[in-house]
Amino acid sequence: MTFSGIIDAIDGWLWGLPLIIILLATHIYCTVRSGFIQRYIGRGIKLSVTPDPDGEGEVSQFGALTTALAATIGTGNIVGVATAIVSGGPGAVFWMWITGVLGIATKYFETHMSVKYRVQTKDGRMIGGAMFALQRGLNMKWLGVIFAALGAIAAFGIGCATQANSISAAMAQNFGVNPILTGIVVAVLTAVVIIGGVKAITKVTEKLVPFMAAFYVIGCLIVIILNRHFLVSAIALIIKSAFSVQAGAGGLFGFAVGKALRFGFARGLFSNESGMGSAPLVAASAKTRNPVRQSLVSMTGTFWDTVIICALTGITLVSSALAHPEFITGGDDAKSILTFKAFELIPGIGKPVIAIALALFAFSTILGWSHYGERCAEYLFGAKIILPYKVLFILFSFIGSVAALDTVWAVADILNGLMVIPNVIGIWLLMGSMNKDVKRYVDNIDDVDTTPIPVIDQEFADL
């Protein structure tokens, strides 16, 4: 077997049963231990648009949420859902939705962990993440270093180059734009935003994320309206296929519950990043008076990403396939054919709508992951690494636009998956302490946490 074949095999294995078991167990554990924290989703949504002037931090709660959403609402919400449907049948949409509902609890606790153990630099910046929680809360600095190293490297692949490649491909295929030109534009736009740090990133995401989400949702709704006569049948097929024990019970698709579970869980877990520890890296910078407040806000990210957008995408694609059976084709390109064919049902503008949506989703992911990677690198090497890291990140946004380099991206995908392990260890071991905070603040959400936030030297690893 070739080196690339070995890497692909490891990638496929890791993002298969191992991570499904780890993440699903964590989702269920967090849900049960918290007494179903998901019941506060309405409060989280309200808090996300309510400024907290008394909180300590650099950016608003809404800014931190939109930056996290910028990173998680990506091509996985479009092509990834199609992958699940083509590979696992319509029932995969149902199980993807279930991972979203359960994943809300994990997103809550990984954010809580990040905010609870965050620190402040001498220049006033508030930073946190799984690495600080592992070091300060569990005295496991070595595991925090592993998490940070994985995140700093993985950001170049999954969060940058692959996203830039998606933008380049969408522009070339739909508008005939030269990949080199796309690469230059992506690199310049990335540089303009990320050089200004987290405050500049949140200013952009606060405007970009609501716009791109609304743009995409409207496109989905138009397609659903065009397929309205198949809407009820699509929803019924999704539910029926999710529990069907016989291959072929799904009719047009012909997949049994086993594949629906596997691909629905896998794509759902990958899409919302609950348990990966990525979103909490920016949540730690939010202005919040206690860790519960920001955690309730952050958990809405999984709700919007998977419970709403992925589910909406699934209904759009399944109804389109029922209305137009010819959209279901064999081969590796079946997933992209289903996605693009569904949106091309919109007369005249369908093709550019999906291309623009893909480009916006991918670019927003680049912005979010630039911050994630930078925070991880800064933990390892101190503030002196920030500028070189940004320059290298910008360079990768250009390289990714003009070259696929599949093996490199597969390696980054593996590193992404490995980030889950130290993050989940922190969640499980610190659950008792975090649950005490839930009981203290959830019904007294405006109370201020008086626990002092340590001011540290720039060399974070020596904390």
C-alpha positions in Angstrom: 0.0 0.0 0.0 1.3 3.5 -0.8 1.9 6.2 1.8 -1.2 8.1 0.7 -3.2 4.9 0.9 -2.0 4.3 4.4 -2.9 7.8 5.4 -6.3 7.6 3.8 -6.9 4.3 5.6 -6.0 5.7 9.0 -8.2 8.8 8.3 -11.2 6.6 7.4 -10.7 4.4 10.4 -10.3 7.3 12.9 -13.4 9.2 11.6 -15.3 5.9 11.6 -16.2 3.8 14.6 -13.6 5.1 17.1 -14.6 8.7 17.1 -18.3 7.9 16.7 -18.1 5.9 20.0 -16.0 8.5 21.8 -18.1 11.5 20.8 -21.5 9.8 21.1 -20.6 8.5 24.5 -19.5 12.0 25.5 -22.6 13.6 24.1 -24.8 11.2 26.1 -22.8 11.6 29.2 -22.9 15.4 29.1 -26.6 15.4 28.4 -27.4 13.1 31.3 -25.0 14.7 33.8 -26.3 18.1 33.1 -30.0 17.1 33.4 -30.5 17.9 29.7 -28.9 21.3 29.4 -30.4 21.5 25.9 -33.6 22.7 27.6 -31.9 26.1 28.0 -31.4 26.6 24.2 -33.9 29.4 24.1 -32.1 31.3 26.8 -28.8 30.8 25.0 -30.2 32.3 21.8 -31.6 35.3 23.8 -28.2 35.8 25.6 -26.3 35.6 22.3 -27.9 38.9 21.1 -27.8 40.5 24.6 -24.6 42.5 25.3 -22.9 41.8 28.6 -21.2 45.1 29.5 -20.2 43.8 32.9 -18.3 40.8 31.6 -14.6 40.5 31.2 -13.2 39.8 27.8 -12.2 41.1 24.4 -15.2 40.5 22.1 -18.9 40.3 22.5 -20.7 37.1 23.1 -22.3 37.3 19.7 -19.0 38.0 18.1 -17.5 34.9 19.7 -20.5 32.8 18.6 -20.4 34.0 15.0 -16.7 33.4 14.8 -17.2 29.8 16.0 -20.1 29.5 13.5 -17.9 30.8 10.8 -15.5 27.9 11.4 -18.2 25.2 11.8 -20.7 26.2 9.1 -18.6 25.1 6.1 -18.7 22.9 3.1 -19.7 20.0 5.4 -23.1 21.6 5.7 -23.6 21.3 1.9 -21.5 18.6 0.3 -21.0 16.7 3.6 -24.8 16.2 4.0 -25.0 14.9 0.4 -22.1 12.5 1.3 -24.1 11.1 4.2 -27.2 10.7 2.0 -25.5 9.1 -0.9 -23.4 6.8 1.3 -26.0 6.0 4.0 -29.4 6.8 2.6 -32.0 9.3 3.6 -32.0 8.0 7.2 -28.6 9.5 7.7 -30.2 12.9 7.9 -32.2 11.8 10.9 -29.2 10.5 12.8 -27.2 13.6 11.8 -29.9 15.6 13.5 -29.8 13.4 16.6 -26.0 14.1 16.9 -26.8 17.8 16.8 -29.3 17.6 19.6 -27.0 15.5 21.8 -23.9 17.5 20.8 -25.4 20.7 22.2 -24.5 19.4 25.7 -20.9 18.6 24.8 -20.5 22.0 23.2 -21.8 23.6 26.4 -19.3 21.8 28.6 -16.2 22.2 26.4 -17.0 25.9 26.3 -17.5 26.0 30.1 -14.2 24.4 30.6 -12.4 26.9 28.3 -14.0 30.0 30.0 -13.6 28.7 33.5 -9.8 28.2 33.1 -9.0 31.0 30.8 -6.2 33.4 31.6 -5.3 37.0 30.7 -2.1 38.2 29.1 -0.1 41.2 30.3 -1.4 43.2 27.3 -5.0 42.5 28.4 -6.0 39.7 26.0 -8.3 37.0 27.3 -7.3 33.5 26.1 -8.3 29.9 26.9 -9.0 26.5 25.5 -8.7 22.8 26.3 -4.9 23.3 26.8 -5.4 25.7 29.7 -8.1 23.6 31.3 -5.9 20.5 31.1 -3.0 22.4 32.6 -4.7 24.5 35.2 -7.6 22.2 36.1 -6.0 18.8 35.9 -2.2 19.6 36.1 -1.8 17.8 32.8 0.4 20.3 31.0 1.7 17.5 28.7 -1.7 16.7 27.4 -2.5 20.4 26.9 0.7 20.7 24.8 -0.5 17.7 22.7 -3.9 19.4 22.1 -2.3 22.7 21.1 0.2 21.1 18.8 -2.6 19.1 17.0 -4.7 22.2 16.7 -1.9 24.5 15.4 -0.9 22.1 12.7 -4.4 20.9 11.7 -5.6 24.5 11.1 -3.4 24.7 8.0 -5.2 21.8 6.4 -8.8 21.4 7.4 -9.3 25.1 8.4 -7.4 26.7 5.6 -6.0 24.9 2.5 -9.0 22.6 1.9 -11.4 25.5 2.3 -9.4 27.6 -0.1 -9.4 24.7 -2.6 -13.2 24.5 -2.3 -13.5 28.2 -3.1 -11.1 27.8 -6.1 -13.0 24.8 -7.4 -16.4 26.5 -7.1 -15.1 29.6 -8.9 -13.4 27.7 -11.7 -16.3 25.3 -12.4 -19.1 27.8 -12.2 -17.5 31.1 -13.4 -14.3 30.0 -15.2 -12.0 31.9 -12.8 -8.4 31.0 -12.9 -7.4 29.2 -9.6 -4.3 31.5 -9.3 -6.5 34.6 -9.4 -8.8 33.0 -6.8 -5.8 32.2 -4.6 -4.5 35.7 -4.7 -7.9 37.1 -3.8 -8.5 34.6 -1.0 -5.0 35.3 0.4 -5.4 39.0 0.3 -8.9 38.9 1.9 -7.6 36.5 4.6 -4.7 38.8 5.3 -6.8 41.9 5.6 -9.0 40.3 8.2 -6.7 38.1 10.4 -3.9 40.6 10.7 -6.2 42.6 13.0 -6.6 39.7 15.4 -9.7 38.3 17.0 -11.5 41.7 17.2 -11.1 42.2 13.5 -12.2 38.7 12.8 -15.4 39.0 14.9 -16.3 42.3 13.3 -16.3 40.5 9.9 -18.1 37.3 11.1 -20.8 39.3 13.0 -21.9 40.6 9.5 -20.8 37.7 7.3 -22.3 34.7 9.2 -25.9 36.0 9.4 -25.8 37.0 5.8 -24.4 33.8 4.4 -26.7 31.7 6.6 -29.7 33.6 5.4 -28.5 33.5 1.8 -28.2 29.7 2.0 -31.4 29.1 3.9 -33.4 31.1 1.4 -31.9 29.0 -1.4 -32.9 25.8 0.4 -36.4 27.1 1.0 -36.8 28.0 -2.7 -35.8 24.5 -3.7 -38.1 22.9 -1.1 -41.0 25.0 -2.4 -40.2 23.9 -6.0 -40.3 20.3 -4.7 -43.3 20.9 -2.4 -45.3 18.0 -3.6 -42.5 15.7 -2.4 -41.9 17.4 1.0 -44.0 15.2 3.1 -42.7 12.1 1.3 -39.1 13.2 1.9 -39.6 13.7 5.6 -41.4 10.4 5.9 -38.6 8.6 4.0 -35.9 10.2 6.2 -37.6 8.9 9.4 -38.5 5.5 7.9 -35.0 4.9 6.5 -33.5 5.8 9.9 -35.1 2.7 11.4 -35.3 0.4 8.5 -33.6 -2.9 9.0 -33.7 -4.0 5.4 -31.6 -2.7 2.6 -33.9 -1.4 -0.1 -36.6 -0.3 2.3 -35.6 3.2 1.4 -36.8 2.6 -2.2 -34.9 4.9 -4.4 -31.8 4.9 -2.2 -31.8 1.3 -0.8 -29.8 1.6 2.4 -30.4 -0.1 5.8 -30.2 1.4 9.3 -26.6 0.4 9.8 -25.2 2.6 7.1 -27.7 5.4 8.0 -26.4 5.4 11.6 -22.8 5.3 10.5 -22.8 8.0 8.0 -25.3 10.2 9.8 -23.4 10.1 13.0 -20.0 10.6 11.3 -21.1 13.6 9.2 -23.0 15.1 12.0 -20.1 14.8 14.5 -17.7 16.3 11.9 -20.0 19.1 10.9 -20.7 20.7 14.3 -17.3 20.0 15.9 -18.8 19.4 19.3 -16.2 17.6 21.3 -13.2 18.7 19.1 -12.4 21.7 21.4 -12.2 24.2 18.5 -15.0 26.6 19.2 -14.1 27.2 22.9 -10.8 28.7 21.7 -12.6 31.8 20.6 -15.4 31.6 23.3 -12.7 32.2 25.9 -12.2 35.7 24.5 -15.9 36.7 25.0 -17.1 39.3 27.4 -19.0 37.3 30.0 -19.6 37.6 33.7 -19.6 33.9 34.4 -18.7 30.7 32.5 -22.3 29.5 32.3 -23.5 32.5 30.5 -21.1 32.2 27.6 -21.5 28.4 27.5 -25.2 28.7 27.0 -24.5 31.1 24.1 -21.9 28.8 22.5 -24.0 25.7 22.6 -26.5 27.4 20.2 -23.8 27.1 17.6 -24.4 23.3 17.4 -28.1 24.0 17.3 -27.8 26.4 14.3 -25.2 24.3 12.5 -26.6 20.8 12.7 -30.1 20.9 14.1 -31.2 23.6 11.7 -28.9 24.0 8.7 -27.8 20.4 8.2 -31.4 19.2 8.6 -32.6 21.8 6.2 -30.0 20.7 3.7 -31.0 17.1 4.1 -34.7 17.8 3.4 -33.7 19.9 0.4 -31.6 17.1 -1.1 -33.9 14.2 -0.4 -37.0 16.0 -1.7 -35.0 16.9 -4.9 -33.9 13.3 -5.3 -37.5 12.1 -5.0 -38.7 14.7 -7.5 -35.8 13.9 -9.8 -34.5 10.3 -9.4 -31.9 10.9 -12.1 -30.0 13.0 -9.6 -28.9 9.9 -7.8 -25.9 8.6 -9.7 -23.1 6.2 -9.0 -19.5 7.0 -8.7 -17.4 9.3 -6.4 -18.9 12.5 -7.7 -22.5 11.4 -6.8 -22.5 13.7 -3.7 -21.5 16.8 -5.6 -23.9 16.0 -8.4 -26.8 15.7 -6.0 -26.0 19.0 -4.3 -25.5 21.0 -7.4 -28.4 19.5 -9.3 -30.7 20.2 -6.4 -29.9 23.9 -6.4 -29.8 24.2 -10.1 -33.6 23.6 -9.9 -33.8 27.4 -9.1 -34.4 28.9 -12.5 -31.5 31.0 -13.8 -29.6 31.6 -10.6 -29.4 28.2 -9.0 -25.9 27.5 -10.2 -24.3 30.7 -8.9 -26.3 30.5 -5.7 -24.7 27.2 -4.6 -21.3 28.3 -5.9 -21.4 31.6 -3.9 -22.8 29.7 -0.8 -19.9 27.3 -1.0 -17.4 30.1 -1.3 -18.8 32.1 1.6 -19.0 29.0 3.9 -15.4 28.1 3.0 -14.0 31.6 3.5 -15.7 32.0 6.8 -14.2 28.7 8.0 -10.7 30.1 7.0 -11.3 33.1 9.3 -12.5 31.0 12.2 -9.7 28.5 12.1 -7.0 31.1 11.7 -7.9 32.2 15.2 -8.0 28.6 16.5 -4.6 27.7 15.1 -3.1 31.0 16.3 -4.2 30.5 19.9 -2.8 26.9 19.9 0.5 28.1 18.5 0.7 31.0 21.0 0.2 28.6 23.9 3.2 26.6 22.7 5.6 29.4 21.7 4.3 32.6 23.2 3.2 35.9 21.5 6.3 35.9 19.3 4.8 33.2 17.1 1.6 35.1 16.2 2.9 37.1 13.2 4.9 34.3 11.6 1.9 32.0 12.1 -0.4 34.4 10.4 1.9 34.8 7.5 2.2 31.1 7.0 -1.6 30.7 7.3 -2.1 33.3 4.6 0.4 31.5 2.4 -1.5 28.2 2.9 -4.7 29.9 1.8 -3.0 30.6 -1.6 -1.4 27.2 -1.9 -4.7 25.5 -1.2 -6.3 27.4 -4.0 -4.0 26.2 -6.6 -3.1 22.6 -5.4 -5.2 19.8 -3.9 -2.4 17.9 -2.0 -4.9 15.3 -0.8 -2.4 13.4 1.4 -1.5 16.6 3.3 -5.1 17.4 3.9 -5.8 13.8 5.0 -3.0 14.1 7.6 -4.6 17.3 8.9 -7.9 15.5 9.1 -6.3 12.9 11.3 -4.9 15.6 13.6 -8.3 17.2 13.8 -9.8 13.9 14.9 -7.0 13.4 17.5 -7.8 16.7 19.1 -11.0 15.1 20.4 -9.1 12.8 22.8 -7.5 15.3 25.1 -10.5 17.6 24.9 -12.9 14.8 25.9 -10.6 13.7 28.7 -10.8 17.2 30.1 -14.6 17.3 29.9 -15.0 14.0 31.7 -12.6 14.7 34.5 -13.7 18.3 35.1 -17.5 17.5 34.9 -18.0 17.7 38.7 -16.5 21.1 39.0 -18.4 22.5 36.0 -21.8 21.0 37.2 -21.4 23.0 40.4 -21.2 26.2 38.3 -24.3 25.1 36.4 -26.3 24.8 39.7 -24.8 28.1 40.9 -25.4 30.3 37.8 -28.0 28.8 35.5 -30.9 30.3 37.5 -28.8 33.4 38.5 -27.4 34.1 35.1 -26.5 37.7 35.8 -24.3 36.9 38.8 -20.6 37.8 38.5 -18.0 35.2 39.0 -15.5 36.7 41.5 -12.9 34.0 40.9 -9.8 36.0 39.8 -8.5 35.4 36.3 -4.7 35.0 36.4 -2.5 37.4 34.5 0.3 35.4 32.9 3.5 35.9 31.1 3.6 35.5 27.3 5.2 32.1 27.6 2.0 30.2 28.2 3.5 26.7 28.4 5.5 27.8 31.4 2.3 28.8 33.3 
